[in-house]
Amino acid sequence: MDACPASIDDLVACHDCDLLQRRHAPAPGERALCPRCGAILARGKRNPVDHTLALTITALILFLLANLYPFMTFSLEGRAQDNRLITGVFSLAQSGYYPLAALIFIASIGVPLLKILALAYVLLPIKLGRTPRGLARVYRALAALYPWGMLEVYMLGVLVAITKLAGMATIVLGTAFYAFIALILVTTAATSAMDPRAVWDRLEPTP
């Protein structure tokens, strides 16, 4: 990246040393480095829209599997009970822990679904060469949703609960458990494959 920008719209600041320089899109497989500190400013990704869209569709399928099928079966003294992702939310609400139930629902079901649907809503029209009205606003809102999707934290809590209950009862992990793990991996891969600059170039093409 050049240290002398042509216009303010082309400026980008290094996230390590704050040096302002001209924005440059590296070729696929290449990296753009800060001339002052050597920090990586951008990575060239191959077909970021196609890859992210494919991963997003996969994530939607996994999300449905994780919510429709039993998460685990809890057996104690001859009684077996199937539990789904939403079961914990209902149990907390029935016990009067409404704020906690709402928080878990938002972090483990509501926001992850919104993120997947919003990403698909943005990427699919771009893939088809269209830019419907409001697409840029949806993409900005998507960035605000990321901190609220806590699938990893939810899974950590599940693993802790399984460890504590393993000595008391028989626990059989269901299809939804493995789908949920795959969902975490796929959504992480989608975030990594995403190139925000490539999306904004489609949403706000240079005149």
Protein Blocks (a to p, Z undefined) as FASTA:
>chain_A
ZZbdfbfklgccdfklopacddddddehiacddfklopafbdcdehkllmmmmmmmmmmm
mmmmmmmpcfbdcdeehiacdddfklmmmmmmmnopamlmmmmmmmmmmmmmmmmmmmmm
mmmmmmnopacehklmmmmmmmmmmmmmcfklmmmmmmmmmmmmmmmmccdddfklmmmm
mmmmmmmmmmmmpcfklmmmmmmccZZ
